Amino acid sequence: MIKASALLQVFVFTVFISITASAAFLAPNEESKMLSEVWKLPSQFTQKRLESLLNQFSKATHGEAFQFIGVEEDFFHGHILFDKKLQDGRTLLAPRAVLYHTQEEAHKAHWEKSVDPKYDYLNVTTRNWIQWLSDDPSEDGRKIENARDYLDRTQKDPTQFFDESSGPQKELHYTIHAKNLDAKKLGFVLAGELQFEFYSNAQPSPFGEDHQLTVQIADEAVSLRAFTNTMYLERGSK
């Protein structure tokens, strides 16, 4: 995970497209836009869609996956996962899902005591989540799963993600990165990922109000601003 800038911002958890849905591939000029422009999300990710995805995720997992949104100590970012296909000699990318990491600095609260103790772990097995994307608006973002079920067990010991009776271990951060996911379980080969972030609305945005989001957390409507000022996008070689 790339650290965010000092400006307080807001992000939303890791995004995935349903493996059963036909993916809308990016237009040929989309990748260059994501590399050069301030708002680097694919054109499919309108402000309205991003807000909807975050609200669905929050409604389904608040209290289990996270408690605080828009702060680096808990939930403030996600990774869009891309599939690809070859067409007319070109490689086209399609967003399939979002991978979220929550309880981001929980280990610091639990062990180092360097952040507020309220950010201590909720559950060491509920830090990684997948939200599946779909071209069908009625299905988009509705399927949300614990990313541990898609773990490539040859890469990381799965015990830390499944043993709910075990307390947090000092040497573990309990993170399942995109590269740790099993392509066979996902139903596609990861071609790249794009990190996006959302932060609390405590400070004015240098980008204006264009990307301001409202996410319902329990009985409170939380104002957030979404950014993609940290990014990684890489096409696979196969």
Residue, then its C-alpha position, 0 to 999 in steps of 0.5 A: m500500500i502506498k502512503a497517502s499525502a498529508l492532505l486528509q482524503v477519503f477512499v473506498f476498499t479494494v473493487f471487483i467485477s462479477i466473474t459471471a458478468s461481461a466486463a466493459f473493457l476500457a477504450p484504447n485511450e483510457e490507460s493514458k488518461m489514468l496515467s496523466e489526469v488528476w481523476k485517474l479512475p476508469s471512465q466507468f467509475t463515475q462519482k455516482r457509481l463510486e458512492s454507490l459501491l462504498n455505500q453498499f460495502s459500508k452497509a454490509t460490513h461496517g462493524e465487522a470489517f471496519q468502524f471508522i471511514g476516511v482515516e488511515e488508521d482504519f478504512f481509506h482505500g481500495h484497489i481496482l483489479f483489472d482483467k485483460k484481453l487481446q483485440d486487434g493486436r491491442t491489450l484491453l483492460a477491464p475492471r473486475a472487482v475492488l479489493y479493500h483493506t480495512q483496519e489499516e493501522a490496527h497493528k500500531a494500535h495493538w502493539e506499538k500504541s502509536v495511534d489511538p487505541k480505538y483503532d485496535y483490531l476488530n477481528v484479525t480475520t476481517r481485514n481483506w474484502i472483495q466487492w465484485l463489479s458488474d455491468d448490470p447496475s442491479e448487480d453491481g457491487r452487491k456481491i461482497e466476500n472475505a478475500r481470504d476465500y480467494l487466497d493463493r495458499t502457496q503464498k501465505d499461511p492461511t491460518q492467520f486469516f481463518d483462525e478467529s480464536s487467535g489474537p493478532q500476532k506482532e509480526l503479522h499485518y494480515t494483508i492479502h495483496a492483489k498478487n496473493l489472490d488465486a487466479k483460478k478462484l477469481g476466474f481471471v488473471l490479474a493484469g493490473e491494479l489501481q489504488f484509490e483513496f477516500y478521506s474525511n472532509a475535514q480539510p478543503s480539497p485542492f480539486g474542488e467539490d467534483h469528487q465529494l462522496t456521502v457514505q452512510i455509516a449507521d445513522e450518520a451520513v459521512s462526507l468524504r472526498a475521493f482521490t487517485n493520487t497514488m496509482y499502480l497499473e501494470r499489464g501482465s506479460k501473458 
